[in-house]
Every structure is written in structure tokens, then in C-alpha cells.
Amino acid sequence: MPLKADASALRGLRVLIVEDNYVVARAIQSLLEEMGMVVVGPVATSWDAERLMIERSPELAIVDIHLKGEVSFNLIDRLQQAGIPVLAMSGLAGHSRLANAVAVLQKPFSGSDLLAALGGIFVSGPPTATA
């Protein structure tokens, strides 16, 4: 399968998923795990995402902009301040670029779209841990 070959550089990457739609969250989780990434979550709220950010030290976050009852702009800012790159997702066309997201993925998207976005974020490979 082509996704596995292209994703080898991302194997082992810890990815936080913040998505309030269970079906979408599980689909992303399955795809990332198939590519060898370690999924943190998924969670459906900013509060839960911030808790996991502290407890599990993700290296990347995939965050839906519109969660039930909240928008995730503050969460995206906090993740970026913590040095965690954010791939934002939105079903609305108006969010093609966010200042603190390294990329915005327009819903609906395919597995290939997600892999391409991840590859664009980590062109030179995944981040390395710093002491």
C-alpha cells in the first residue's frame, strides 16, 4: 500500500487527535496507527487535549477547529507555545490559513491528503526530542 511506504519517516511519531466527531476521530486514528504513528487520544475537548499535552508529550497535534460548543483557537495557540506543531482541520472553507497552525486540512479529506499534509510539516523528518 503506498501510504505505508511514504509514511516510514513518521513511524513512532506521537500524535494528539482532537476531534469531536467519533467516526472521524476513529478513522484518523486508524490511518495514523496503520502508518506506524502512536496516537494520543483521540479527545473531543480542548480541556482533555491540554491534559494529554502535559501527560503524554505529543510531537504533533491534529485539531478540529470547531469542536462542540467551542472553537479551538486558544488550544492551537497553547500547543504551538509548547512547541507542538498543529495540523488544523476544518469543514468550513474560510479557514484556509491560521496564524498558529502549520497547515490547515479542509474536510472532507482522504488518507492521501492527510499523509501529504503530514509530509509537508515534516519535510526533513519528524521532530527530535530535546532535553
PyMOL commands that place a pseudoatom at each C-alpha (Angstrom):
pseudoatom trace, name=CA, resn=MET, resi=1, chain=A, elem=C, hetatm=0, pos=[0.000, 0.000, 0.000]
pseudoatom trace, name=CA, resn=PRO, resi=2, chain=A, elem=C, hetatm=0, pos=[1.536, 3.374, -0.981]
pseudoatom trace, name=CA, resn=LEU, resi=3, chain=A, elem=C, hetatm=0, pos=[0.648, 5.122, 2.298]
pseudoatom trace, name=CA, resn=LYS, resi=4, chain=A, elem=C, hetatm=0, pos=[2.926, 2.840, 4.312]
pseudoatom trace, name=CA, resn=ALA, resi=5, chain=A, elem=C, hetatm=0, pos=[5.953, 3.451, 2.108]
pseudoatom trace, name=CA, resn=ASP, resi=6, chain=A, elem=C, hetatm=0, pos=[5.539, 7.239, 2.187]
pseudoatom trace, name=CA, resn=ALA, resi=7, chain=A, elem=C, hetatm=0, pos=[4.912, 7.307, 5.943]
pseudoatom trace, name=CA, resn=SER, resi=8, chain=A, elem=C, hetatm=0, pos=[8.040, 5.441, 7.055]
pseudoatom trace, name=CA, resn=ALA, resi=9, chain=A, elem=C, hetatm=0, pos=[9.719, 8.668, 8.199]
pseudoatom trace, name=CA, resn=LEU, resi=10, chain=A, elem=C, hetatm=0, pos=[6.757, 9.360, 10.511]
pseudoatom trace, name=CA, resn=ARG, resi=11, chain=A, elem=C, hetatm=0, pos=[6.782, 5.948, 12.212]
pseudoatom trace, name=CA, resn=GLY, resi=12, chain=A, elem=C, hetatm=0, pos=[6.680, 6.271, 16.011]
pseudoatom trace, name=CA, resn=LEU, resi=13, chain=A, elem=C, hetatm=0, pos=[5.586, 9.926, 15.957]
pseudoatom trace, name=CA, resn=ARG, resi=14, chain=A, elem=C, hetatm=0, pos=[3.253, 10.726, 18.907]
pseudoatom trace, name=CA, resn=VAL, resi=15, chain=A, elem=C, hetatm=0, pos=[0.166, 12.466, 17.506]
pseudoatom trace, name=CA, resn=LEU, resi=16, chain=A, elem=C, hetatm=0, pos=[-2.610, 14.059, 19.556]
pseudoatom trace, name=CA, resn=ILE, resi=17, chain=A, elem=C, hetatm=0, pos=[-6.006, 13.921, 17.821]
pseudoatom trace, name=CA, resn=VAL, resi=18, chain=A, elem=C, hetatm=0, pos=[-8.621, 16.494, 18.888]
pseudoatom trace, name=CA, resn=GLU, resi=19, chain=A, elem=C, hetatm=0, pos=[-11.892, 15.799, 17.051]
pseudoatom trace, name=CA, resn=ASP, resi=20, chain=A, elem=C, hetatm=0, pos=[-15.429, 15.769, 18.470]
pseudoatom trace, name=CA, resn=ASN, resi=21, chain=A, elem=C, hetatm=0, pos=[-16.915, 13.524, 15.785]
pseudoatom trace, name=CA, resn=TYR, resi=22, chain=A, elem=C, hetatm=0, pos=[-16.300, 9.946, 16.937]
pseudoatom trace, name=CA, resn=VAL, resi=23, chain=A, elem=C, hetatm=0, pos=[-16.365, 8.426, 13.449]
pseudoatom trace, name=CA, resn=VAL, resi=24, chain=A, elem=C, hetatm=0, pos=[-13.909, 10.975, 12.050]
pseudoatom trace, name=CA, resn=ALA, resi=25, chain=A, elem=C, hetatm=0, pos=[-11.616, 10.669, 15.091]
pseudoatom trace, name=CA, resn=ARG, resi=26, chain=A, elem=C, hetatm=0, pos=[-11.520, 6.871, 14.848]
pseudoatom trace, name=CA, resn=ALA, resi=27, chain=A, elem=C, hetatm=0, pos=[-10.873, 6.987, 11.089]
pseudoatom trace, name=CA, resn=ILE, resi=28, chain=A, elem=C, hetatm=0, pos=[-7.905, 9.337, 11.607]
pseudoatom trace, name=CA, resn=GLN, resi=29, chain=A, elem=C, hetatm=0, pos=[-6.661, 7.194, 14.481]
pseudoatom trace, name=CA, resn=SER, resi=30, chain=A, elem=C, hetatm=0, pos=[-6.832, 4.024, 12.382]
pseudoatom trace, name=CA, resn=LEU, resi=31, chain=A, elem=C, hetatm=0, pos=[-4.991, 5.638, 9.486]
pseudoatom trace, name=CA, resn=LEU, resi=32, chain=A, elem=C, hetatm=0, pos=[-2.228, 7.050, 11.689]
pseudoatom trace, name=CA, resn=GLU, resi=33, chain=A, elem=C, hetatm=0, pos=[-1.769, 3.754, 13.516]
pseudoatom trace, name=CA, resn=GLU, resi=34, chain=A, elem=C, hetatm=0, pos=[-1.637, 1.933, 10.168]
pseudoatom trace, name=CA, resn=MET, resi=35, chain=A, elem=C, hetatm=0, pos=[1.207, 4.294, 9.216]
pseudoatom trace, name=CA, resn=GLY, resi=36, chain=A, elem=C, hetatm=0, pos=[3.027, 3.394, 12.435]
pseudoatom trace, name=CA, resn=MET, resi=37, chain=A, elem=C, hetatm=0, pos=[2.312, 6.538, 14.436]
pseudoatom trace, name=CA, resn=VAL, resi=38, chain=A, elem=C, hetatm=0, pos=[1.422, 6.478, 18.119]
pseudoatom trace, name=CA, resn=VAL, resi=39, chain=A, elem=C, hetatm=0, pos=[-1.971, 8.096, 18.711]
pseudoatom trace, name=CA, resn=VAL, resi=40, chain=A, elem=C, hetatm=0, pos=[-2.549, 10.163, 21.840]
pseudoatom trace, name=CA, resn=GLY, resi=41, chain=A, elem=C, hetatm=0, pos=[-6.307, 10.313, 22.377]
pseudoatom trace, name=CA, resn=PRO, resi=42, chain=A, elem=C, hetatm=0, pos=[-8.430, 10.925, 20.461]
pseudoatom trace, name=CA, resn=VAL, resi=43, chain=A, elem=C, hetatm=0, pos=[-10.170, 13.517, 22.616]
pseudoatom trace, name=CA, resn=ALA, resi=44, chain=A, elem=C, hetatm=0, pos=[-13.178, 15.739, 21.905]
pseudoatom trace, name=CA, resn=THR, resi=45, chain=A, elem=C, hetatm=0, pos=[-12.486, 18.833, 24.046]
pseudoatom trace, name=CA, resn=SER, resi=46, chain=A, elem=C, hetatm=0, pos=[-9.741, 21.402, 24.495]
pseudoatom trace, name=CA, resn=TRP, resi=47, chain=A, elem=C, hetatm=0, pos=[-9.602, 20.587, 28.208]
pseudoatom trace, name=CA, resn=ASP, resi=48, chain=A, elem=C, hetatm=0, pos=[-8.862, 16.915, 27.540]
pseudoatom trace, name=CA, resn=ALA, resi=49, chain=A, elem=C, hetatm=0, pos=[-6.344, 17.877, 24.858]
pseudoatom trace, name=CA, resn=GLU, resi=50, chain=A, elem=C, hetatm=0, pos=[-4.452, 20.136, 27.264]
pseudoatom trace, name=CA, resn=ARG, resi=51, chain=A, elem=C, hetatm=0, pos=[-4.383, 17.365, 29.869]
pseudoatom trace, name=CA, resn=LEU, resi=52, chain=A, elem=C, hetatm=0, pos=[-2.900, 14.915, 27.341]
pseudoatom trace, name=CA, resn=MET, resi=53, chain=A, elem=C, hetatm=0, pos=[-0.460, 17.562, 26.108]
pseudoatom trace, name=CA, resn=ILE, resi=54, chain=A, elem=C, hetatm=0, pos=[1.035, 17.571, 29.617]
pseudoatom trace, name=CA, resn=GLU, resi=55, chain=A, elem=C, hetatm=0, pos=[0.718, 13.840, 30.357]
pseudoatom trace, name=CA, resn=ARG, resi=56, chain=A, elem=C, hetatm=0, pos=[1.754, 12.323, 27.011]
pseudoatom trace, name=CA, resn=SER, resi=57, chain=A, elem=C, hetatm=0, pos=[4.016, 14.931, 25.318]
pseudoatom trace, name=CA, resn=PRO, resi=58, chain=A, elem=C, hetatm=0, pos=[2.754, 14.645, 21.740]
pseudoatom trace, name=CA, resn=GLU, resi=59, chain=A, elem=C, hetatm=0, pos=[5.080, 15.677, 18.917]
pseudoatom trace, name=CA, resn=LEU, resi=60, chain=A, elem=C, hetatm=0, pos=[2.230, 16.810, 16.652]
pseudoatom trace, name=CA, resn=ALA, resi=61, chain=A, elem=C, hetatm=0, pos=[-1.438, 17.675, 17.119]
pseudoatom trace, name=CA, resn=ILE, resi=62, chain=A, elem=C, hetatm=0, pos=[-4.252, 17.267, 14.609]
pseudoatom trace, name=CA, resn=VAL, resi=63, chain=A, elem=C, hetatm=0, pos=[-7.012, 19.592, 15.811]
pseudoatom trace, name=CA, resn=ASP, resi=64, chain=A, elem=C, hetatm=0, pos=[-10.519, 20.242, 14.528]
pseudoatom trace, name=CA, resn=ILE, resi=65, chain=A, elem=C, hetatm=0, pos=[-11.153, 23.986, 14.615]
pseudoatom trace, name=CA, resn=HIS, resi=66, chain=A, elem=C, hetatm=0, pos=[-14.843, 23.623, 15.505]
pseudoatom trace, name=CA, resn=LEU, resi=67, chain=A, elem=C, hetatm=0, pos=[-15.489, 21.389, 18.487]
pseudoatom trace, name=CA, resn=LYS, resi=68, chain=A, elem=C, hetatm=0, pos=[-18.925, 21.049, 20.075]
pseudoatom trace, name=CA, resn=GLY, resi=69, chain=A, elem=C, hetatm=0, pos=[-19.560, 24.283, 21.937]
pseudoatom trace, name=CA, resn=GLU, resi=70, chain=A, elem=C, hetatm=0, pos=[-16.117, 25.775, 21.348]
pseudoatom trace, name=CA, resn=VAL, resi=71, chain=A, elem=C, hetatm=0, pos=[-13.562, 26.785, 18.773]
pseudoatom trace, name=CA, resn=SER, resi=72, chain=A, elem=C, hetatm=0, pos=[-10.042, 25.533, 19.280]
pseudoatom trace, name=CA, resn=PHE, resi=73, chain=A, elem=C, hetatm=0, pos=[-8.012, 28.677, 18.502]
pseudoatom trace, name=CA, resn=ASN, resi=74, chain=A, elem=C, hetatm=0, pos=[-6.791, 29.032, 22.116]
pseudoatom trace, name=CA, resn=LEU, resi=75, chain=A, elem=C, hetatm=0, pos=[-5.825, 25.359, 22.208]
pseudoatom trace, name=CA, resn=ILE, resi=76, chain=A, elem=C, hetatm=0, pos=[-3.914, 25.731, 18.933]
pseudoatom trace, name=CA, resn=ASP, resi=77, chain=A, elem=C, hetatm=0, pos=[-2.065, 28.724, 20.411]
pseudoatom trace, name=CA, resn=ARG, resi=78, chain=A, elem=C, hetatm=0, pos=[-1.152, 26.794, 23.587]
pseudoatom trace, name=CA, resn=LEU, resi=79, chain=A, elem=C, hetatm=0, pos=[0.047, 23.780, 21.590]
pseudoatom trace, name=CA, resn=GLN, resi=80, chain=A, elem=C, hetatm=0, pos=[2.254, 25.999, 19.419]
pseudoatom trace, name=CA, resn=GLN, resi=81, chain=A, elem=C, hetatm=0, pos=[3.617, 27.794, 22.508]
pseudoatom trace, name=CA, resn=ALA, resi=82, chain=A, elem=C, hetatm=0, pos=[4.568, 24.353, 23.853]
pseudoatom trace, name=CA, resn=GLY, resi=83, chain=A, elem=C, hetatm=0, pos=[6.492, 23.663, 20.633]
pseudoatom trace, name=CA, resn=ILE, resi=84, chain=A, elem=C, hetatm=0, pos=[3.927, 21.216, 19.238]
pseudoatom trace, name=CA, resn=PRO, resi=85, chain=A, elem=C, hetatm=0, pos=[3.131, 21.762, 15.546]
pseudoatom trace, name=CA, resn=VAL, resi=86, chain=A, elem=C, hetatm=0, pos=[-0.583, 21.792, 14.763]
pseudoatom trace, name=CA, resn=LEU, resi=87, chain=A, elem=C, hetatm=0, pos=[-2.355, 20.483, 11.691]
pseudoatom trace, name=CA, resn=ALA, resi=88, chain=A, elem=C, hetatm=0, pos=[-5.783, 22.132, 11.903]
pseudoatom trace, name=CA, resn=MET, resi=89, chain=A, elem=C, hetatm=0, pos=[-8.885, 20.627, 10.287]
pseudoatom trace, name=CA, resn=SER, resi=90, chain=A, elem=C, hetatm=0, pos=[-12.000, 22.477, 9.217]
pseudoatom trace, name=CA, resn=GLY, resi=91, chain=A, elem=C, hetatm=0, pos=[-15.173, 21.766, 7.336]
pseudoatom trace, name=CA, resn=LEU, resi=92, chain=A, elem=C, hetatm=0, pos=[-15.529, 25.483, 6.599]
pseudoatom trace, name=CA, resn=ALA, resi=93, chain=A, elem=C, hetatm=0, pos=[-13.801, 26.977, 3.582]
pseudoatom trace, name=CA, resn=GLY, resi=94, chain=A, elem=C, hetatm=0, pos=[-12.910, 30.208, 5.417]
pseudoatom trace, name=CA, resn=HIS, resi=95, chain=A, elem=C, hetatm=0, pos=[-10.124, 28.592, 7.425]
pseudoatom trace, name=CA, resn=SER, resi=96, chain=A, elem=C, hetatm=0, pos=[-7.550, 28.065, 4.697]
pseudoatom trace, name=CA, resn=ARG, resi=97, chain=A, elem=C, hetatm=0, pos=[-4.787, 29.525, 6.876]
pseudoatom trace, name=CA, resn=LEU, resi=98, chain=A, elem=C, hetatm=0, pos=[-4.407, 30.074, 10.611]
pseudoatom trace, name=CA, resn=ALA, resi=99, chain=A, elem=C, hetatm=0, pos=[-1.510, 32.040, 12.057]
pseudoatom trace, name=CA, resn=ASN, resi=100, chain=A, elem=C, hetatm=0, pos=[-0.546, 29.374, 14.601]
pseudoatom trace, name=CA, resn=ALA, resi=101, chain=A, elem=C, hetatm=0, pos=[-1.316, 26.239, 12.603]
pseudoatom trace, name=CA, resn=VAL, resi=102, chain=A, elem=C, hetatm=0, pos=[1.442, 24.917, 10.369]
pseudoatom trace, name=CA, resn=ALA, resi=103, chain=A, elem=C, hetatm=0, pos=[-1.194, 23.660, 7.938]
pseudoatom trace, name=CA, resn=VAL, resi=104, chain=A, elem=C, hetatm=0, pos=[-4.972, 23.568, 7.524]
pseudoatom trace, name=CA, resn=LEU, resi=105, chain=A, elem=C, hetatm=0, pos=[-6.643, 20.497, 6.071]
pseudoatom trace, name=CA, resn=GLN, resi=106, chain=A, elem=C, hetatm=0, pos=[-10.074, 21.042, 4.509]
pseudoatom trace, name=CA, resn=LYS, resi=107, chain=A, elem=C, hetatm=0, pos=[-12.715, 18.424, 5.389]
pseudoatom trace, name=CA, resn=PRO, resi=108, chain=A, elem=C, hetatm=0, pos=[-13.605, 16.056, 3.896]
pseudoatom trace, name=CA, resn=PHE, resi=109, chain=A, elem=C, hetatm=0, pos=[-10.129, 14.745, 3.127]
pseudoatom trace, name=CA, resn=SER, resi=110, chain=A, elem=C, hetatm=0, pos=[-8.627, 11.423, 2.125]
pseudoatom trace, name=CA, resn=GLY, resi=111, chain=A, elem=C, hetatm=0, pos=[-5.868, 9.413, 3.741]
pseudoatom trace, name=CA, resn=SER, resi=112, chain=A, elem=C, hetatm=0, pos=[-3.564, 10.575, 0.967]
pseudoatom trace, name=CA, resn=ASP, resi=113, chain=A, elem=C, hetatm=0, pos=[-4.449, 14.216, 1.733]
pseudoatom trace, name=CA, resn=LEU, resi=114, chain=A, elem=C, hetatm=0, pos=[-3.629, 13.671, 5.404]
pseudoatom trace, name=CA, resn=LEU, resi=115, chain=A, elem=C, hetatm=0, pos=[-0.337, 11.965, 4.590]
pseudoatom trace, name=CA, resn=ALA, resi=116, chain=A, elem=C, hetatm=0, pos=[0.615, 14.775, 2.197]
pseudoatom trace, name=CA, resn=ALA, resi=117, chain=A, elem=C, hetatm=0, pos=[-0.127, 17.384, 4.882]
pseudoatom trace, name=CA, resn=LEU, resi=118, chain=A, elem=C, hetatm=0, pos=[1.946, 15.471, 7.444]
pseudoatom trace, name=CA, resn=GLY, resi=119, chain=A, elem=C, hetatm=0, pos=[4.766, 15.103, 4.936]
pseudoatom trace, name=CA, resn=GLY, resi=120, chain=A, elem=C, hetatm=0, pos=[4.660, 18.844, 4.314]
pseudoatom trace, name=CA, resn=ILE, resi=121, chain=A, elem=C, hetatm=0, pos=[5.038, 19.534, 8.014]
pseudoatom trace, name=CA, resn=PHE, resi=122, chain=A, elem=C, hetatm=0, pos=[7.959, 17.134, 8.489]
pseudoatom trace, name=CA, resn=VAL, resi=123, chain=A, elem=C, hetatm=0, pos=[9.828, 17.578, 5.223]
pseudoatom trace, name=CA, resn=SER, resi=124, chain=A, elem=C, hetatm=0, pos=[13.138, 16.776, 6.889]
pseudoatom trace, name=CA, resn=GLY, resi=125, chain=A, elem=C, hetatm=0, pos=[11.725, 14.065, 9.158]
pseudoatom trace, name=CA, resn=PRO, resi=126, chain=A, elem=C, hetatm=0, pos=[9.898, 14.110, 12.469]
pseudoatom trace, name=CA, resn=PRO, resi=127, chain=A, elem=C, hetatm=0, pos=[10.996, 16.386, 15.304]
pseudoatom trace, name=CA, resn=THR, resi=128, chain=A, elem=C, hetatm=0, pos=[13.718, 15.154, 17.620]
pseudoatom trace, name=CA, resn=ALA, resi=129, chain=A, elem=C, hetatm=0, pos=[13.390, 15.225, 21.385]
pseudoatom trace, name=CA, resn=THR, resi=130, chain=A, elem=C, hetatm=0, pos=[15.278, 17.960, 23.163]
pseudoatom trace, name=CA, resn=ALA, resi=131, chain=A, elem=C, hetatm=0, pos=[16.450, 17.888, 26.753]
for i in range(1, 131): cmd.bond("trace and resi %d" % i, "trace and resi %d" % (i + 1))
show_as sticks, trace
zoom trace
